[in-house]
Amino acid sequence: MGRITKDDRCLIMGLHTEKKWAAKRLISEFLNKRWSQSSLTRLLRKIDNYGTTKRKSGSSRPRSVRTAVNILTVDDMICSQDDAPCSHKSPNDVLSGMTVDISNTAVLLE
């Protein structure tokens, strides 16, 4: 089975929308690509339903732990303070001093 590249997706979308080619016709015209019929059918269904070959927005897993608050908290713990020189913490100290709860996306300090 061949991988459907970004260029292939553009070609498939053009042929499907302009010439109404289905999966079997695309496979017979591009034998050297070795596309599977199920992959093409799924791609053509996506083109028909959404009008594009791109992923829907919000379809990936949200980045819940890497929030601005958490980044600033870790940054403060790692960097040295102006009023207390040499009071920085190593990355291992930061990890042992905080608990990351992914379900609530909160950083709790000990």
Backbone hydrogen bonds in HBPLUS format (Angstrom, degrees):
<---DONOR---> <-ACCEPTOR-->    atom                        ^
c    i                          cat <-CA-CA->   ^        H-A-AA   ^      H-
h    n   atom  resd res      DA  || num        DHA   H-A  angle D-A-AA Bond
n    s   type  num  typ     dist DA aas  dist angle  dist       angle   num
A0002-GLY N   A0034-ARG O   2.50 MM  32  4.84 153.9  1.57 131.9 133.7     1
A0009-ARG N   A0005-THR O   2.94 MM   4  6.23 151.4  2.02 146.9 154.5     2
A0010-CYS N   A0006-LYS O   3.17 MM   4  6.51 153.2  2.25 144.1 150.0     3
A0011-LEU N   A0007-ASP O   3.04 MM   4  6.33 159.6  2.08 149.0 154.5     4
A0012-ILE N   A0008-ASP O   2.80 MM   4  6.00 165.5  1.82 156.6 160.6     5
A0013-MET N   A0009-ARG O   2.88 MM   4  5.99 160.0  1.92 146.1 151.9     6
A0014-GLY N   A0010-CYS O   3.01 MM   4  6.19 157.7  2.06 145.6 151.4     7
A0015-LEU N   A0011-LEU O   2.98 MM   4  6.21 167.7  1.99 155.2 158.2     8
A0016-HIS N   A0012-ILE O   2.87 MM   4  5.93 153.4  1.94 148.4 156.2     9
A0017-THR N   A0013-MET O   2.95 MM   4  6.00 161.5  1.99 146.8 151.6    10
A0018-GLU N   A0014-GLY O   2.96 MM   4  5.85 162.1  1.99 147.4 153.1    11
A0019-LYS N   A0015-LEU O   3.01 MM   4  5.22 141.8  2.16 120.2 132.0    12
A0021-TRP N   A0015-LEU O   3.39 MM   6  5.95 175.6  2.39 125.2 126.4    13
A0020-LYS N   A0016-HIS O   3.12 MM   4  4.43 124.0  2.45 106.2 114.5    14
A0026-LEU N   A0022-ALA O   3.09 MM   4  6.34 159.7  2.13 153.2 159.1    15
A0027-ILE N   A0023-ALA O   2.96 MM   4  6.20 157.6  2.01 152.2 158.2    16
A0028-SER N   A0024-LYS O   3.01 MM   4  6.20 157.9  2.06 145.4 151.2    17
A0029-GLU N   A0025-ARG O   3.00 MM   4  6.17 145.2  2.13 145.0 154.0    18
A0030-PHE N   A0026-LEU O   3.00 MM   4  6.06 146.1  2.12 144.8 153.1    19
A0033-LYS N   A0030-PHE O   3.24 MM   3  5.63 153.2  2.32 108.2 115.6    20
A0034-ARG N   A0031-LEU O   3.32 MM   3  5.65 141.8  2.48 107.1 115.7    21
A0040-LEU N   A0036-SER O   3.16 MM   4  6.45 162.9  2.19 150.6 155.2    22
A0041-THR N   A0037-GLN O   2.86 MM   4  6.02 158.7  1.90 150.1 156.5    23
A0042-ARG N   A0038-SER O   2.99 MM   4  6.12 158.5  2.04 144.1 149.6    24
A0043-LEU N   A0039-SER O   2.98 MM   4  6.19 155.9  2.04 145.4 152.2    25
A0044-LEU N   A0040-LEU O   2.80 MM   4  6.00 160.5  1.84 153.3 158.5    26
A0045-ARG N   A0041-THR O   2.94 MM   4  6.09 150.1  2.03 144.0 152.1    27
A0046-LYS N   A0042-ARG O   3.07 MM   4  6.31 149.5  2.17 140.5 148.5    28
A0047-ILE N   A0043-LEU O   2.97 MM   4  6.30 150.8  2.06 145.8 154.0    29
A0048-ASP N   A0044-LEU O   2.93 MM   4  6.17 158.5  1.98 146.8 152.3    30
A0049-ASN N   A0045-ARG O   2.91 MM   4  6.07 159.3  1.95 148.7 154.2    31
A0050-TYR N   A0046-LYS O   2.91 MM   4  5.77 166.8  1.93 148.2 152.6    32
A0051-GLY N   A0047-ILE O   2.82 MM   4  4.56 136.9  2.01 119.3 129.9    33
A0059-SER N   A0056-LYS O   3.25 MM   3  5.59 144.7  2.38 135.3 131.0    34
A0064-SER N   A0062-PRO O   3.10 MM   2  5.60 122.2  2.44 106.2  90.3    35
A0071-ILE N   A0067-THR O   2.99 MM   4  6.21 159.7  2.03 152.7 158.7    36
A0072-LEU N   A0068-ALA O   3.01 MM   4  6.18 161.8  2.04 147.9 152.5    37
A0073-THR N   A0069-VAL O   2.95 MM   4  6.15 153.4  2.03 147.5 155.2    38
A0074-VAL N   A0070-ASN O   3.04 MM   4  6.24 166.8  2.06 152.3 154.4    39
A0075-ASP N   A0071-ILE O   2.92 MM   4  6.05 156.3  1.98 145.5 153.1    40
A0076-ASP N   A0072-LEU O   2.87 MM   4  6.02 155.9  1.93 147.1 152.7    41
A0077-MET N   A0073-THR O   3.08 MM   4  6.30 150.5  2.17 142.8 150.9    42
A0078-ILE N   A0074-VAL O   2.99 MM   4  6.17 143.4  2.13 146.8 156.2    43
A0079-CYS N   A0075-ASP O   2.99 MM   4  6.00 170.1  2.00 153.4 156.3    44
A0093-ASP N   A0090-SER O   3.05 MM   3  5.16 118.0  2.45  99.8 114.9    45
A0094-VAL N   A0090-SER O   2.99 MM   4  6.33 152.3  2.07 152.9 161.4    46
A0095-LEU N   A0091-PRO O   3.01 MM   4  6.25 158.8  2.05 146.8 151.6    47
A0096-SER N   A0092-ASN O   2.99 MM   4  6.22 157.1  2.04 146.5 152.5    48
A0097-GLY N   A0093-ASP O   2.96 MM   4  5.96 133.7  2.18 138.0 149.9    49
A0097-GLY N   A0094-VAL O   3.22 MM   3  5.10 129.8  2.49  91.9 105.2    50
A0110-GLU N   A0097-GLY O   3.24 MM  13  5.77 166.8  2.26 149.9 149.5    51
A0099-THR N   A0108-LEU O   3.03 MM   9  5.42 160.0  2.07 153.7 160.2    52
A0108-LEU N   A0099-THR O   3.19 MM   9  5.42 169.1  2.21 157.2 156.6    53
A0101-ASP N   A0106-ALA O   3.23 MM   5  5.61 179.5  2.23 169.3 169.2    54
A0105-THR N   A0101-ASP O   2.80 MM   4  5.60 118.8  2.18 140.3 158.5    55
A0106-ALA N   A0101-ASP O   3.32 MM   5  5.61 143.6  2.46 144.0 148.1    56
